[in-house]
Amino acid sequence: MSVENIQKQAEVQAIIDQLELKILKHVQQTIFKEREDLMQELKMVIVEKAYKMLDEEPPGFFEFIEREIFKKEVII
């Protein structure tokens, strides 16, 4: 396992740890039998999205400006 993968795993785990209380709070609104499954599914989605975000390259300055201008043109 590469250093980069270990670093990504640590970052994803940190994200899950930060969201743990929110997950627990919102899972309390479901029936008891479904809570564990819901928690696992939420964590899976968080992991998938976090890895996707960590793999993306941030846009460069000009690319960002072009996107912002294009957004404004589409809205108008």
URLINGI-V871628 format. One record per residue. N is the residue number from 1. OMEGA is omega in whole degrees, 0 to 359 (NA if undefined). Layout:
# URLINGI-V871628
n = [N:N]
omega = [OMEGA:OMEGA]
This chain:
# URLINGI-V871628
n = [1:2:3:4:5:6:7:8:9:10:11:12:13:14:15:16:17:18:19:20:21:22:23:24:25:26:27:28:29:30:31:32:33:34:35:36:37:38:39:40:41:42:43:44:45:46:47:48:49:50:51:52:53:54:55:56:57:58:59:60:61:62:63:64:65:66:67:68:69:70:71:72:73:74:75:76]
omega = [184:179:180:179:179:179:178:178:179:179:179:179:178:178:179:179:179:183:185:182:178:179:180:180:184:178:179:181:179:179:188:184:185:188:183:179:180:178:180:180:178:179:177:180:179:180:180:182:181:179:179:180:180:180:181:174:176:181:174:183:184:177:178:180:179:179:182:178:180:178:182:179:180:181:183:NA]
